[in-house]
Amino acid sequence: MSGVGGGSAGTAGSAAPMPLREQLLDAAQAVILEQGIGALTLDKVAAKASVSKGGLLHHFPSKDALVGAIVRRVVDAWQSDLREAIGEQAAGPLRVPRAMLNGCISKPEEWTETLRNASICVVAAMSEHPKHVEPCQEVYAELEETMRADGTPEGLAQLLLCAMDGLWMSFVFGTRAFSRERLDAMSGSLARVIAMHEEKSDGRGKSERRDGGVRAKVVRKKVKVAKG
């Protein structure tokens, strides 16, 4: 899960200045973090970004559109990270659980303060209006469907999703101490559970191949007897 938002405009010597749209989203996040989402107004965002209100309205015609774009930016980055992590895993059963463990749960170095602030804004948006939950629901629906397609047992899928949710909530709200040692211990336990399911899956595959071979031999024998 990579950091999202909270950047700054480019300076001399940098590759390129940050697009105005991203500056406006960063400014809106700053207002939410400083004053709460209830205090968010287009005037405050324009002032924070040092742009005219007309310039803001060109990109975001309403507060609702602005809040929705904040949520979408964070969720799109998360979805992109998940897809990339899955793509890095070898094809086969339980590909998605391995990707979730190795590409998301086991990388606290990517859980930056910038990402935390962006996530806080997403939670604030969800609490303001239920429709802002929909982008997250879409990502979860795709993730669960991908896990079903790769043969992940339902129980294992839900275990990993709940573990990821719990870590995210602890990270965002600071409800529990967050340490490398605790994460390693949890990741190790989840890795063993995934390995156990992989062994079962491999065992079923071998059994099916063996049974298929036996059935093929029986069929050939019957055909041979019939011809004889």
Secondary structure, DSSP 4 states (H G I P E B T S, - for coil): ----S------TTSS-PPPHHHHHHHHHHHHHHHH-GGG--HHHHHHHHT--HHHHHHH-SSHHHHHHHHHHHHHHHHHHHHHHHHHTSPSSTTHHHHHHIIIIIT-GGG--HHHHHHHHHHHHHHHH-GGGGHHHHHHHHHHHHHHHHTT--HHHHHHHHHHHHHHHHHHHH--S---HHHHHHHHHHHHHHHHHHHHHHHHHHHHHHHHHHHHHHHHHHHHHHHH-
